[in-house]
Each structure stands twice: as C-alpha cells, then as structure tokens.
Amino acid sequence: MSDQDPLVIFTPSGKRGRFAIGTAILDAARQLGVDLDSVCGGRGICSKCQITPSFGEFSKFGIDSKPDALSEWNSVEARYDDIRGLPKGRRLGCQAKVLGDVVIDVPAESQVHKQVIRKRAEAREITIDPAIRLLLVEVEQPDMHKPSGDFERLQAALEAQWQVKAEASLPVLARLQPALRKGKWQVTCAYHVPSGQILEIWPGYFEGPLYGLAIDLGSTTIAGHLCDLATGEVLASSGLMNPQIRFGEDLMSRVSYVMMNPGGDVEMTTVVREALNTLIGEITKQADLAPENLFDMVLVANPIMHHLFLGLDPVELGQAPFALALSGSLDIPAADAGLKMHPSARLYTLPCIAGHVGADAAAVALSEAPNLSEDLVLIVDVGTNAELLLGNKDRVLACSSPTGPAFEGAQISSGQRAAPGAIEHIRIGADFEPVFKLVGNDLWSNEAGFEDAVLKTGITGICGSGIIEAIAEMRMAGIVDASGLIGSEAQVGTPRCISDGRTHAYVIYEPADGPKITVTNGDIRAIQLAKAALYAGARLLMDKLSVDSVDRVVLAGAFGAHISAKHAMVLGMIPDCPVKKVTSAGNAAGTGARIALLNLASRAEIEATVGEIEKIETAIEPAFQEHFVAATNIPHATAPFTGLRAHTPLPDVSYNAASGPRKRRRR
C-alpha cells in the first residue's frame, strides 16, 4: 500500500494500516488480524460485522477522522436496519468502504473472541448494613374527626416506630393509598437512610430481597457485581469493554478529544452510560431479575472516568493544577445519571483522592486498609492508569502513573484482550523453545490434548499477562538484554529470533497459515515505558517516606491478579521485595465498591480516610522523570534488585549494534 492511502485505526486493539480507497472495513480488519466477526462472507446478511466509526480529531493517532472517510450508507444497510435495526452510529463492516483516514471501533458483540472480564468478586467478610432498609410500619387509619393525609400519618408512624424522618417522591406518593388499603394499614417501606427517602412501598409485610450493584468503571473495562443487599451474596458478575476506548486508549487522549472536538465530553458520557445500561441488562438477566429490582449502585472510577460518567467536564484534569469539579462523595438518584434501574434507585460514588487518583483508589484503600497496616505496604492497582498507595498506620501516600494500555494487550503487535485463544502464561526453556497456556484452557501447549482443546478458539494472540511473562522469560533466557533489545539468530542461537526491519522479533507460535504470534522490539519498548512509569511512581512515594524498601507489595486490579510476582520483579515493574511478600488482591477496587454497597458505615469511614491520605502529583515532580529513565532497563539501570537476583540470576548479555556473539555470563 502507498503512504498516501488512507490510514485505518481499529480500537480497542490499536491495530492500524493503510488501505486503498474502496477497501471494505471487513477486508481491512481481516488483513490486520482484527477480531471482527462475519458469518455470511460479507454479503450483508448476518450483521455480525457491525462497527462504530468515530469522527473528530485524534491527536494521539495524528489523524482527523471525518464523516466522509467512509462510503455513504447503502441499500444493504438500509434494508437490514428496516428489518432488524442497527444501533445508532453503527455500520456494517462489509458495506462501509474506506475513503479517508478513519478510526473504527469494534464493539464487544462484533468480536469473534469475546473478552473474558477478569475483575471477579473476591471473597470477603463484610458486615451487612446497607444504605437501604425495609421497614414494616402500622399506619393509623384515617379519621374524619382528625383530618390528615395518608402520607403525613405514614411519616408519623415511621418516626414513632423506627425513629426516622421520611420523604417521598411523587411517583411513590401515587402508590401509597392503594398500598395502605390493600395491606390493611400495614405497609413495608424501602427506606434510604442517607437521604431519608422512601424508595418504594409494598402492602403488608414484604421481606425482599432488594438488590444492588457494585461497579468498577475502568478506562478499558467495566465490571459489575450484583448483590443481595440483605445477605451480601454476589448473585452475578459481568463486564464489558469501555466503549470510550475509540476516543482514546489512555485518559489524556480522551481529554484531548474533548478539547479538540466540541461536544466530545457529552458524546463520551452518552456512550459510557449506554454501556452501563447494557451491563445492567446483562447482569440482571444472568440473575433472572428485572433491572427494576435494583435499588442501589456504588460506582468507583478514576477521576476522568468519574467526571465523564457524571457529565462533568474533564478538561481541567488534563492540565495543572488538575482541578476536580467534585472531589467528595456523591449520593444522587440513579435516574439523574441516566441509569435504568428501579425508578427511585440511588447512586453513590466514592470520593476522589486527587486530580489523578480517583474513587477507584479510594475503594482500594477501603478494601486493603493500608492506614491500618503495621508494616509498610505498597499497593499497586495495575491498569491503563495505575494508582499507587504506600504507607502504614502512621502515614499513607498516593499517586498515579500513566502506564497506558500496553498492560491490557493494546499497542502490542500480536496483542489482544483477555479472550479465549489468547496466550496468558508462557515459559521459555534452556533451548529457547516456548510453551504456553491460553485463556480458558488449563493445558500447556506441550501437553497431550492441547491441540484438540484449542480447536474451537485457535491460538489468536497474546494478552497483557502473557506479554509480561513472555518478556520476563525472554530476559531470563538471554533472548533480551537489559536494555530491551532482542538478539539475532546468530547472537542468541535460535531460529526463533527473526529479522524485523532494523531490529529482531521472537516467534512464540507459527501456524500453518495465518500470521505468526511474535514479540517485537516495539512490543518490548511499549512494556518498558509502561513498567517504568509504574516503578517510578512507586519509587517517588518511597522517596517521600525516605525509605529504600517496602515490607510487602499488593498487586490489585484485573491485570495485577493474573501476573506472577516473579515475572513482575524480573521486568522491574515493582521495587525489589521478597517474592513471597508480593501478593494479589484481585479486583480490590471492585471489592471496595462492594463493601460500600453493603455497609453504610464504610462510606463515612472511607470519606474520612481519603481526607488523611497525602497526594503526590507525579506530573510536577522532577524526580519522577529521573526514576522513569532508570527504570526503562530490565529490571533497572541502577537498582541492584539483590532479592530478585538471589534466586533468579539474569544473563549479562548485550545486543547493541556493535556487539559480537552473545555473552552468557549470569550475574
């Protein structure tokens, strides 16, 4: 293809290429290995290849995606829309043709290999005391000699029998009189303690259950847990991709989109609320409930996701002094945020800690309680925007690091989300030969039955945990040197090291037909930048406490739960620490959201804790850049990592342009 041909960029994969004018989007996706479904062979019958073009100026990609970048809506799409309906803004990938530079989002339902949302609900003991309580009350019957309204007598009864003051919305008031008479002057009220609102009224005795949702709204994924508010039981968990990815893979790209495209913030608010309503529909269907059974939601997010979801302008968060429109907690009717739950349902958002340390970090603090720890603990919530907490019962500091989407498998040559068929674990032997495991499959690639087990999914790419382990294993095997360079076949001694332009790549898997799955020097560079940002943030917090080591490290987040401590240490993602002292907390932000959903007192607790956490802004700290540069080496340019090297010697090899045969010295 010519350099003058239009550039097509696919999200969320980040894959891109130039294609001749008139190329169908489906064909472009196939050529790039983009996960876009199609059953009918591009005849416009199956509708599996639905895509969403994004228009506006995308500074991250260096293009201006205009509405005329695709061919006009045609008769095939019109016919399908008339018969089955296409969601607003969607096109059929087999019909839409490239006319100019364009950004194309592949929705989750159009992907062949559906992502496995790995933000599961962690087992945790929680004292059940939700914000919504069921109150059975006996109401005095009307007396013409003592005229008063039914609601006023209900208020008096609630105050006398339960010592609460209550108010109600007009729709609830409209249901009061029939409920009172049907229940023979006995009713059950769903009472929201913080607001004093009666959310619903049932005649007679109603024992529930009532349900709520804990939501972790991430930059890349959205995860939700549906809970019984009386027992705390997690009845269903589900998740989906954050559709805002098409506006920018990282947070600053999304702020930039808002700056350059008037109305961009409204657009992103709309799509993320639509996604949440889709998630609500999926998770309630999974539990065989109607969305109207949901009475409460607790939502946590980083500051930019928090602002965009609430409809608050995020622009100030893109520039110093990174001012939040709202830093405190929020308790509002869920309908105000466009959520399709019970009409009177409530929404609570945890407080944000700072301009780049959000309600999700507050939820992690609630879940992991560093402020109660006797030893010095570093908690790292690994994601597109990593958030870090360091401290103990005496003092807790917090910061964020812009790691980007590489840890999620984006911007990686063979990268993909965590879906069946993706390599998630890998080991490289002394002969430089790899063995690996796939998402959704417990067999290693060299075990009997593996080939039969993967017939359905195939081996499709490598996800975040897979790329981390791959690069760490390559470093331990001597395929990659400390600077991040991959050696040649002659230098390393294996034909799996192949030429890739001016550098080299390592072949993990080569199918009989189709593209190879490789790790390139570009992939390693993307991971180096991400892990260096993570390490630099941790090191900056350690400087503030004047310490050179931590007692233990907790890896949180969906990604953090799926990487081994050893591989994270080899890469230098985290400061040197005994491997046995590195643990996973799983989706700690989601757990914190669930605690706040099920225990009202915890909301006041975290609001007070957030006020005591010291915020460090990495963007204005000169030392951050110094730490970042040194941390780009694997594991580090200057830090000795003596704890790591005591049990994992690393080959002392160098593959720069001037080096000769590889050296196998270990140190």
N, C-alpha and C positions, 0 to 999 in steps of 0.2 A: 504494500500500500504506500501511497505517496504521503509525504509530510504535510501536504496540502489537504488531504482528505479529512473529513470531519472526525473529531475525537468523541468517542462514546465512552462514558464512565458509568459503570454499574455499581450501585450500592445495594446491600451493605458490604459486598465482597471487596470493593475497591478496585476490581479488575477493570482495565481500560485498554482501548486500542483504536486505531484509525481505520475507517471503513469507507469504501466508495459510496458516493451518493446513490441512493436507491436500495442499499442493503437493508433487508428486513432486520428488525431488532432481534428477533428469534435467531436468525442466522449469525448475527454478531455475537450473541450470547453463547451459541454453540462453539464458535471458533475460539472464544476466550475461555471456555470451560466454566461459564457462569451457570449456576444452578437454577435454570429456568425450565419449568415443566412444559411438555407438549405431548399429547396422545394422538392427535389427528394428523400429524405430519405437516402442520402449518396451513391447514385448509380453513381455519376459522370456525371449526365446529365444536371443539372440546372446551375452549375458553381457558384451558389450563395455563396458557402463556400470558396471563394478564400482567401488565407492567404499569408503573406510575411515573410518567415523565415529570421532572422537576425543573421549573423555569426560574431564572434570576441570575444574578452574578455570583459565581462561586470562586472566591479569591483563592481558596485552598487548592482548587483544581486549575486555576488560571483560565477559566472559560466563562463566557456569558451564554447561558442556556436559554434560548429564545423559543417562544411558542411555534415559530415556523421552522424549528430544527427537525421536526418530524412531518411526514406527509399528512395530508388532511384526513380527517375521519372519513371512512369509506362505507360503501353499502353493506359489506360483510359485517362490519362492526355495528352499523345501524340496525341490521336485521337481528343480530344477536342481542343487542340492547333492547329491542322491542319485545323479543320473546322471553329473555331471561333477566335482562337488566345488568348493566355494568355499573359498578360503583363510580361515583363522581370522580373525574380526573383519570380514570383508568383507560388504557388502550389494550388492544390485542397485539402482543409482540410479533405475531406472524403477519400482521397487516400494517403496522406502523413502520415506515421506512425512514432511514437516516437522510436528512437534508442539510444538517449543520451540527456543530458541537452540541452535545446534549448529555444531561445527567439522567440516568434511568434507575429507578428503584424497583427491585424485585420483591413484592410483598411475600410474607411468610407462606401464604396459601398457594403461591405460584412456584414455590421451591420444591424440587423433587425430594430432596433430603431435608425433612423438617427438622428444625433445630431442637435439640434437647435442652430445655431450660433447666439449668442445674442448680438453681437457687432454691433448694429444698427447705422444708421446715425442720429445724433442728429440735431434737428432744430437749425439753427444758421444763423444770418445775416452776410454775407461775402461780402465785396466789390469785385466785379468780375473784375479781371485784370490778366488773365492767362499769363503764360510764352510763349504761342503760339498765334500768332495773324494772322488774314487773311488780306493780303494787296493786294488791286487791283491796278494794275500798267499798264500804257500805255508805250509800248516799241517802240523806234524808229525803223522804218523798215530798212533793210539792203540797203546800197548804195555802188555800185561798185567803186564809186569815193572816198568813205571814208570807206575803208575796216575795218571791226571789227567783232568779234564774237557775236553771239546772246546773249551769257551769259554776255559778257562784257557790252553790251547795256542794258541788264536787270539790272545789277549791278548799272550802271549809273542812270537808271530810278528810282530804289529803293532809291538811295541816294538823288536824286533830289526831288522826290515826297514824300518820307517818312523819309528822313534823317537817313537811316540805311545803314550799310555796310553788305553785304551778301556774303556767300559762299554756295557751294552745293556739295553734294556727286556725285560720278559718275553715280549711277542709276537715280538720279534726273536730272542730265545733259542730260541723254539719252532721257528723256521725254520732254525736253524743246522745241526743234524745232517743233515737231508736235503740241504741245500746243499753241505755239505762232501763228502758221499759222491757226489753227482751230479757235482760238479766235480773229483772225484778229488783231494781235499785241497787244491784251489786255489779260492779264493773272492774276490769283489770286494766290498768294504765301502763303503757311503756313510757317510763319517765327518764328523761335525760338529765342526769344530776348536774353537770356543769352549767347548763343553760336554763334549767328549770322548766323545760318544755315537755309537754305531753305529746309524744310522737304518734301514738295510736291508742285506741280504746276498743276493748272487746267486752261483750256482755258476759256477766258471770265470771267464773274462775277460768283463767287462761294461763296454762303453765309453760307456754312457749313450745319449742325453743325459739330464741332470737339468734340471728346470725350477724357476723361482721367480717370485714376483710382487712387484712394487713397487706399493704402494697409497698414494694421496693421499686421505685421508679428510677431505673438506671439510664445512663447515656446510651447504652447499647441494648439492654434487655429490661423488660418489665416483668416482675414476678409477683404473684399474689397467693395468699393463703386464706382459705375460707374457714372460719372458726365458729363453733358453737359458743356463744357468749356465756352460757351457764356452766359448761364443763371445761371449756378451753380446748376441746378436741379439734384437731385440724381435719376437716372433712374432705377437703380437696385442695390441691395446689396446681397452679398452671402458670404459664408465662408466654410471652411473645416478644418479638423484636420491637424495639422502639422505632416507629416509622420516621422519626426526626432524623435518622441516620442519613437520609437522602439529602438533607440540607447541610450536612457536615458531620464527619465521623467523630470529631472531637468538639468539646464545648466552645472553644474560641471560634471555631469555624461557624458554629450556629449563631454566635453573637455577631460575627462578621456578616453573616447572611442577613440578619436583621438590620444592621447598619446600612447595607448596600441595597436592600430591597424593601421599600416602604410597604408596611403591612405584613412583612415576613414573620413578625412575632405572633400576629393573630393566626397566620397560617399554621405555624408550629403548635400553637395552643390547640387549635382545632384538631389537628391530626393526632396529638397525643391523648386528647380527651376521647376521641373516637376509638383509639386503641384501647384505652382503659375500659370503655363500654363494651368493646369486643371481648376483652378479658373477663369482665363481669359476666357476660353472657355465657362464655365457655366454662367458667369455673362453677357457676350455678347449675348449668346443665350437667356437668360432671357429678355434682352432688344431688341431682334430681330436685332442684329447687327453682323457684322463680326469682328473678332479680328483686322483686318487691319484698322478698323475705329478708333482705339485707338492711339493717338499721344503723350500722356504724362502719366507718372506714378510718383507718390510720394510714397515712401516707408519708413516706420518707423519700428524700431525693437530695442530690447535690444542689447548690444554690441556683444554678442556671436552669436545671430541670424543674426545680421548685417554682421559680418565677414564671417560666413558660407555661407550666401546667396551670398555675393560678391566674394567668393572664396578666402578669406583671412584667413590665419592660425590663429585659435583662442587659440593656446596653451599658449601664453604669458598672456592671460586673466585668466588663471587658476592658476596663481602664482604671488606673489608680485614681482614687483610693479604694476602688472595688466596693462601692456602697450598695448595701442591700436595701431594697424597698421595704422589706419586712424581715426582721431577724427573729422575732419572737414566735411562739406557737400560735396556731390559728384554729379556732373551733367554729365552723360555719355549717349551714345547711348544705348537704351534698349536692342538691339541685343547683346551688349557686355556681358550682364548678361543672355543671352540665352532666353530672353522673346519673345514670339510670338505675336507681335503687328504689327502696321504698320512698314515696314522695316526701316523707318527713325525715329521712335518714340524715345523719350528721357526718361531717368530715373533720378529722383532726390532723393537723400537720405538726410534727415536732419542730422545735426551734432550730435555726441555723447557727452554727458556731461563729462563722466569719464569712467574708466575701467569697472564698473558695473552699470553705469547709462547711458542709451543709447539714441538713436534717438527717441525712443518712449516717454521717459521722456521729451525730448526737445519738442515733439509735444504736450504733456500735458501742458507744460509751455506756449506754444504758444496759446493753446485753453483757458486755465484758467487764464493766466496772473497774477501769484502771485506777480510779480515785480511791478504791478500797484495797488495792493490792499492797502487800508488804514488800514485795520485790519490784525491781524496775522492769516494766514490761513495755515492749514496743508492739503496737497493734497496727497492722497494715491492711487496709481494705483495698485489695488489688482490683483495679478496673480501668476503664478508659481515663478516668480522673482518679488517681489514687489518693486516699486520705489516710493520714497517719496520726496516731496518738502515742505519746510517750510519757510515762510517769508512774507514780505510785500514790500512796495515801497522802503524801506531803505536797505533791505538785504534779499537774498534768498539762502538757503542751500539745498543740495540734497544728498541723499544716496540711497542705495538699501538694501533689506533684502531678504535672501534666504528662502522664505516661503515654497517652494516645491509644489507638485501637489495636496496636500490634499484638498485645497480650490476648486479644479476642480472636486472633487469626486473620484480622484485616491487614491490608497492605503487605501481605506475605504472598510470595509468588504462587505457592500451592495451598495457600491458606483458605480456610472456610470456618464457619461457625461450628459449634459442637453438635453435629448431627450424625446419625448412623452412617458409617462409612468413613468417618474422619479418624485419622490416626491420633490417638490421645496419649499413648505411652510408647516409648521406644528405648531399646538397649542396643549398643554397638559393641561387638566383641573385639578381641585382640586381632582378629583377621579383618577388621573394618566392616564386617557384614552386619546389617541391622536386622533386628526382629522387633515386631511392634504389635500393639493391640489397637482395636478400633472402638469407637464409642458404641455401646450397646452390645459388645461381644467380649466374652471373658477369655477367649482363647488367644494365645500368642501366635504370630504368623508362622512359626516353625512347628506348631503342634498339630497332631492329627485332627482332622475335621475342620480345620480353619477355612480351607477353600470352599467347602460346602456351606459353612456358616455365613460366608460373606457373599454368596451368590446373589442374594436379593439386593443388597445395598451397593456392592462393589467397594473398591478402595478409592475414595473420591478426593482426598486432600488431607490436610493436617490442621488441627485446631490449636487453640492457644496453649494448652498444657503440652500438646505434642511438640510444638515448635520450641518451647522452653527445654523440654527434655532432650530433644534432638541436638540442639546447640550445645547444651551441657555435656551430653555424651560425646559429641564431636570434639569438644575441648579435652575431655578426659582421655579420648583415644588418640589425641595428637593430630587430628584432621584439621583442627582450627588452632591458630596460635593465640597468644594473649591479646594481640591487637584486634583479633576478629577476622583475620584473613584465612581463607581456605587454601590448603596446599594443592599443588598439581598432582597428577597421577605419579609422576616421577618423584616428587618430593615426599608424598605420603606413602606410596607403594600400593595403591589400589586403583583399579579402573573405574571405581565408583566416583572418583574425583574427575569431573569432566570440565572442559573449557566452556566458559560462559562469557563471551566477549573478552574483555581485558582481565577478568577475574576467573574464578572457578566455582563450581557447584558440586554438591554431594548428592548422589542419586540414592533415595531411600527405596523407591519402588518404580519398576519399569514394566508397564503392562504390555501385552502382545500388541494391542492397538490403543491409541489414546495418548495423552500427554504424560510424561514422567512426573513423579512426585519428587521434588528436589528441595534442598536447602541452598539458597544462593547467598552470595556475599551481601546482596541488597537486603535479604531477609535478616541476616545477622546484624547488619547495621541498624535496621529498624528496631530489633530487640535490644541492641546495645543502647540506643537512645532512650528507650522506654525504661530499661532497668537502671540506667544511670540516673534518670530523673527520680526514680523510686529510692535508690540508695542515697542520693544527695539530699532528699527531703529528710530521711531518717538521720543522716549524719548532721544535718543542720540542727535538728532538735537535740541531738546528743551534745552538740557544741553549747547550746543554750543552757544545758544542765551541767556542763563541764565534766562529761563522762566520756570514756573511750570504749565502753562496752555496755551491753544490756544483759539482764539476767535471763530473760526469755523473750521469744518473739511469737506473736499470734498472727497467723495469716487468715484474713477474713475475705468474704466475697466469693462469688461462684467460682471464679478462676483460682483464687487462693486455696480453695478446698480441694482442688484437683492436681496440684503440683506437689512434688516431693520436696521435703526440706533440703535434702542433699543437692538436688539439681538447682534449686533456687540459690543455694550457697555457692555452688560452682560458678554460676553465672555472675554472682556478686549482686543479686537483687536486694539482699538484706545484709546488714552488718554481720561480721563473724560472730557466731554463737554456737554453743554445743548443739549438734543436730537434734539430740533428744529433747532439747529445750525449745524447739520450734514446733508449734502445734497448729492445727487448723480449727477455726471456729465456724467453718461453713458460712452460710449467709447471715452473718451477725447483724447486719442492718435490718434484714427481714425479721430476725428474731427480736430485735429491739422494737420493731413496729408491732409485732405480735404481743410483746409484753405490755406496750402502751394501750393496745386494743383491749386486753383482758384485765388490766389492773389500773384503775383510775389514779391511785396514789403515785404510780410510777411516772405519770405525766408531770406532776408537780416536782417529783424528785429530779427528773432529767432537766426540767426548766431551771432548777436551782444549780445543778451540776454544770450546765453549759455556761452559766454566769461566772463560774470559777475557773474554767479552762482558759489557759493562756494561748492566744492565737499568734502564730508566726506566719508572716506573709513571705513566701519564698521568692516572689517576683521582685521584691525590693531588697533582698539580702545578697550582698556581693559574694559572700562565702558560698552561696548555692552554686554559682557557676563554677567556682574552683572545685568543689566536690563533684560536680557533674562531669567535668572534663576527666578527672582522675578515675571516675567510676565507669568510663566507657570501656576500659580494658576488662578482660575476663580472667579472674574475677575483679581485679582492681590494679591500678598502676602502682600504688604505693602502700596501701594497707596490706599487712603480711598475711592475713587470714590463716594464722597459725592453727587455730582449731580445726579448720577445714583440711589443711594440708597434713595434719597429723594422721588422718585416716583416709584421705583421698589425694595422693600425690598427683600433680599435674605436669604433663610433659613440657619441657623447656624447648619449644620449637619456634622457629621464625620463618615466615613465608613471604617476606617482602621481596621486591623485585630483584634485589641484589643477592638474596640468599641462594646458596647452592643446595646440595642434598639435605634432606631434613635431618634434624638432630633429635635423638630420642632420650636426651637427658631428662630425668624427673627431679623435681625439687619440692 
